[in-house]
Structures are given as C-alpha cells and as structure tokens.
Amino acid sequence: MEAEVKAKKMGGSIGIIIPKEIVERERINVEDIIKVKIEKKDNLSFLWAKGKDIKKSTQKIMEEIDEGEIDD
C-alpha cells in the first residue's frame, strides 16, 4: 500500500500520521511494527510564476525560435 502522509514535529523527533482509512484497511494497531518506505516528494513550488516577467507572447517566442532569432 502506498499513501502520501505529512511529517509532523513530535517532541525532538519527526513522526508521520497514517490516514484512518489505511489504519483500518491494514488493521494497524498501536505498537505494531510496520514497514515504511521513505521517499520525499519533489517540491516544485519554486517554479511558480517564474515566467511572469516574460513580455513576449508564446506565439512570438515560437516564431523567433523557428527563425533562429532568439535574443533576451
């Protein structure tokens, strides 16, 4: 089973919260030993609005690329 969970600060550690649906489906109880694969999800938020300063239309940029006239 695979799920996205959120890491939370718990004292001096970081814990994860397992959604109730998964707990019920997998019959997980307190003190059960479970196997977890840790893989950080990519954060691409830094790309948000990076192109807002472009003053040319996409069509104009594509025409310039076709003509080989790319200039900033």
PyMOL commands that set and color helices and strands:
alter all, ss='L'
color gray80, all
select helices_A, chain A and resi 20-26+45-47+58-67
alter helices_A, ss='H'
color red, helices_A
select strands_A, chain A and resi 7-10+13-16
alter strands_A, ss='S'
color yellow, strands_A
deselect
rebuild
show_as cartoon
